[in-house]
Amino acid sequence: MYQFFLNGMLFPVAPASLSIKIQNQNKTVTLINDGQINLLKTPGLSKISFSVLLPNHKYPFAQYISGFQKASFFTEKLEQMKISIKPVPFYIVRLSNNQIVMASRQMNVSLESYELIEDADKYGVDVMAKIKLLQYKEFGTKKVEFKQNEDKTQATLTEQRETSTAPGVGKQLTYTVKEGDTLWIIAKTYLGNSKRSGEIYQINQTLLEETAKKYGKASSSNGWWLFPGTVLNLPEPGF
């Protein structure tokens, strides 16, 4: 079983196929003697495209993290991503017995376009969404600062990069679960390593199991079932 996540949103029905086109930037040059050489360059941005069914009925084969949502819920999320003009995380998770066994195709992307198709003959009351993503790579700018020191002007070159504010050191780190979260996502985003999801479960095991039973689950399935509003304790960030 596979799960497709875009900005933490799980598509209820995994797409049947996925296309990832890795752009080639190599250049062929013709020499003066009519020979040719190939100038190798780093790959360009990857283009991702897939079609995904957005159900308006609760089907047994569909997956919902926090209960059934109609197609309009997902189309509104897509529109928010489009107009936000911000990169979002995209990744695919492979499951076995409701446990994550592999996470692949992890990258930040921009939502380039999406097309919504309503066709009663093909999809009934459901909606088919054709989505196109483009890989996003962070970049930094450089700034030159001039400092006066003993009548000599020195130039200091510093690199400015986008950074995120880390939680305060020495304090108990907490995180409030929101819709669409998984321990894998939380560990990846706030601890810098998705493999530390097991640590989060161990620290919060009693709370997670009690919360799962409160919501009618036999167990949390090792932290698989998360519910919005749950306040989790986090270990110290780092790799």
N, C-alpha and C positions, 0 to 999 in steps of 0.2 A: 504494500500500500504506500502511496506517495501523497505528500501534502505540499501544496504550493502556497507560499506566504509572500505578500507584497505589503510592505510597511506594517508588518505584524498582523495583517488581515489574512485569514485563512479562507481560500476559495472552497466552498462546500463540496464541489465536484472537481477532482483533479483533471486537468486537461489531458486529452488522449495523446497529444503529441506536443513537442516543444522544439522550436527552431532557434539555434544560437549561431549567428554568423560572425566569425572573427575577422575583422577587417585587416587586409594586408596592405602595408605601406612600402613594401620593397619596390625598387625602381630599376628598370633595365636601361642601361646606357649603351649607345652604339659608339664604338671607338673610331678613330680616324682611319684605321685599316679595315673598317666594316665589321670587325669583331664586336662581340657584346659582353658586357659584364653585368652582374646583378648586385646592386647596392642593397645590403640587408639593413632593415630598420626595425625598431620595436613595433609590435602589433598595434593596430588602431583600436578604437572602441568596439566592443562587441554589441551586436544588435540581437535582441531577443524578441520573439513573437510567438504567440499561442492563442488559441481560442478556448474559452471556458464557459460552461453552462451555468447560469445563475437561476436556480429553481425558485418558483413561486409556490411550490408544494413541498412538504417535508417528505423526502424520499428516504427509504432505509439505507441506501448506499451513499447518501450525502453526509458530510461531517460538519458539525457546528461546535465551536468551543464553548459558547455561552448561550446555547439555545437557538432555536430556529429563527432565521431572519429571511425576509422576502428579498427578491432581486433588487428592489429599490434601495435597500440598505447598502448593497455593494456598489451600485451605480453612483450613489451619493458619495461614498468613500473614494471612488475613482475620480469623481469631479473635484473633490477637495484636494487630492494629490496633484491633479493637473493644474489647478489655479494657485497652489501654494508656491510653485517655482522653487522647490527644494528636492534634493535627491532623497530617495527612500531605499531601505534595504529590501533585497529580493533573494529568496533562497528556497531550496527544495529539500524536504525531509523525507527520508525513507523509514517506514515503521515496520516493526514485527511484534505482534502481540501487544500493541499499544505502547511499545517502547521505541525510542529513537535509536536506530542502528547505524544511520549514516546521514550526514548533512552535506549537501553538495551544491554547486552552482551558487555560492554565496558572493554577492556583489552589491554595491550601491548602484542604483539606476535612476534615470529620469523617465517619467511616463510621457512618451512622445505623442502617442495617440491611442484612442480606443474607439471602437465602433460597436454600437448596440443594435442587434438584429432581432426583430420579433417576427416570427414566421409560424403561423398556426399549424401549417401542414407538417413542418419539421420539428418544432419545439413546443407546440401547444401553447400554454400560457406562460411558459418559461422564456428567458431572454438569453441569447447567445452574445457574448462579448469577445470581440477580436482586439487583442491588446498588443501594442508595440512598445518595447522598452529600449533604452540606450544606456550602456554602461557609463557610470560617472566616476571620474578619477579626481581626487582632490589635488589642488595645486596651491603653491605658495607664491607670495610676492616678496621681493627683496627691497630693503630700505637702507639708504646710506645716511649715517649720522656723522656730522662733523663736530669734533671736540677740540677745544683749545687747551693745550698742555705745554707749559713752559715756553710760550711764544712760538710753539710749533703746532701746526694744524695737522691733526691725525684723522683719518677716515676709518670708521668702524663699520664693517658690513655685517648686518644682522638679517636673519631670515625670519619672516613672519608667516606663521601657518595658522590655519583654523584649528582651534583647540576647544575642548569641551571642559566644563568645570567639573572637577572631580569632587566626590564627597569629602567632608572634613576628616582629616586624619585624627585618630585618637578617639573618635566618637563611634557609637554603635550605628552602623549603617543600616538603614531601613528602606524598604520600597513598597509602595502600595500598588497592588495588582490592578491592572485595567483590562478592559475587554480586548481579547486577541493575544494576551501575553502567554508565554510558556516559560518554563525554567530555562530552556535553551536560549530563548531570546533575551531574558533578563541577564543571564550569565555572560552572553556575548556582548550586550550593550553596556552593562555597568561594571563588569569584572574584567572585560577584555579577553575572555576565553570561554567559549560555549561549553567546553568540557567540564567546567566547574559547576554545571547545573546540579550535579550530584551533591556537592557541598551545600548548596542552598537547601536541597531537600533534607539532608541530614540535620542541619541547624533548625529547620522548621517542621520536622517530621510530625511531632505531636499536633501542632496547629493545623497542618495540611490534612491530616487524617480526620481530625475532629470536624474541620470545615466541610470536607467531602461528605461525611456522614450526615451533617446538618442539611446538606443539599440533596440527600437521598441516594448517595453513592455508597457502595459497599466499602470502597477505599479510594484513595487519591491516585492509585496506580503509580506509586513512586513519584508523585508530584505531577503526573500528567494532567489531572483535573485541577485547574485553578479557577478562582471565583473573584470577580472584581470587588475591590474594597479590602481584600485580605492584606494585612501589613506583614511583610516578611523581613526577617533579620538577614543581612548580607554579610559574608566574610569580607576581609580586606581585599580591595581590588588589586590587580596585578596579574601577570602571566605565570 
